[in-house]
Amino acid sequence: MKFIAAINIMPHKALLDPQGKAVTQGLQNLGLKEVDNVRVGKHITLEIESPSEKEAKLKVEEACKKLLANLIMESYEFSLEKI
């Protein structure tokens, strides 16, 4: 079976987000004064071949923990869709 994983990786809320701060300031400078506390993260999609959804989830978890997310500074969540 083939699956598509949609992974969202964001900095922990307790940590400063310099990119988010720069985007917040830029948007406010453009006249969007209502915008505040922007957080910038990553969105990753990948296709995975697996005999079951359970095994596919385990492989995506492994990819996130070993390479895609820095667990000291980031958290992640993902969804899996059969294609």
Secondary structure, DSSP 8 states (H G I E B T S, - for coil): -EEEEEEEEEE-TTS--HHHHHHHHHHHHTT-TT-------EEEEEEEE-SSHHHHHHHHHHHIIIII--TTTEEEEEEEEE-
